[in-house]
Amino acid sequence: MKLELTNPKIWKKISERNMPTKHKIKVYEKMGGAYRFGENKGEQVFNTMTDVLKYKLNEGPGDDHEVGMGMGQLEDIIKNATELKGKIGTQEKNLPGWISDHISQAMQFINQANTGYHELKPEE
């Protein structure tokens, strides 16, 4: 199986910078880049290189890591939402439109996932 970047154009620009690779990875991830691992219909997308490494370290025959991966992603959402909440503060001000849009979309996606989630029965 092959690890691929979801946004190679961003990586190309970042990789031209003179900085350590671990910093390049952080910048790539902050700019929305992610990693795709696997093959057609069986591929997984990871938001951070750390998630990729955790997945590979825990991978075993027949293992399914969707719950662990989901928990890691939810922890990342909580961390970043808390940090963003602190940056925005409580004073009324104009936020850039793209930030307001990202917050609205994130809220809608999390709400949809939460309200649509149900435990699957063994036969599903």
N, C-alpha and C positions, 0 to 999 in steps of 0.2 A: 504494500500500500504506500501511497505517495502523499507527502504533505505539500499542499499548495497554498499560496497567498490568495486571499479573496480580492485584494486590490494591488496587483503588481506595479501599477503606475505610481502609486504613493510610495511603495517600497523603493522603487528605482530612484525617485527624487531624494528620499531620506538617505539611501545608501551612499549617495554621492557626498554627503556631509562628513566632515572629519570629526568623528566622535566614536566612543566605544560602541560595540554592537548592542550591548544591553540597553544603552540609551536610545539607539535607533529603534529597537523593538518597542520600547515604551512610547516613543513618538508615533510610530506606526499604529499602535493600538489606540492611542488617544485620538488619532485622526480617523478612527473607525475601521481600521484594517483588522482582519481576522484571519483564521487559518482553516483550511478545508483538508480533512484527512479521510481517506477512503476512496471508494470507487462508486460508480453510478448506483444510485438508489440506496447504497449502504454507507454513504459518506456522512461525516459528522462535521459540524462547524464549531470552532472554538474561538472565543473572544480574546483569549490571552494565551501566550506561549506557556504560561504556568499550567493552564488547563490542559493543554496538549500533553505536557510532560506528566502530569498527574494521571491522565488517561492511559498513557503508554506504560507507566510504572505499574498500574493496577490491572492492566489488561491480562486476561487469561482466557483459556478456551471457553467460549460460550458466555463470557461475562458481558453484562449489559450495564453501562455506566450512566444511563440517562438520569437517574435520580441524583446521583452524586454530582453530575455535571450541572443539572438544574439547580441544585442547592448552592453550588459554587457561584453560578451566575446570579442567583437571587441575592447572595451575600454581596456580590460586587455591585448590584443595583442599589442595595441598601446603603452601602458605603458611599457610593458616588452621589446618591440622592441626598444623603445627610450632609456631605461636603458642599454640594451645590446650594442646599438650603441655607447653610451658614454664609456662603458667599453672597447670596441674594439679600439676606437680612430681612428685617421687618419693615423698613422704611419704603413707602411707595416710590417707585421710580419706573422709568421706561426700560424694559428689557428688550434687547434685540429680538426681532421677530423670529429668527431661526431658533433662538433659545426657547422662547415661548412655544413654538411649534414642536420642538423636540420633547419638551415636558408634556404637552398635550398628547402627543402620540404615545409616549412611554406609558402615561397613565391609562390610555385607552387599551393598549396591548396587555398590560398587567391586569386591568379589570376584566378583560375578555378571557384571559387565561384562568383567572381565579373563578369567575362565575361559570365558565364552561367546563371546568375540571370535574371529573367524576372517576371513581375507582373502577377499573375495568374488571369485569367478571372473568373467571378463568377461561371461559370459552371465547372471549373477545380477542 
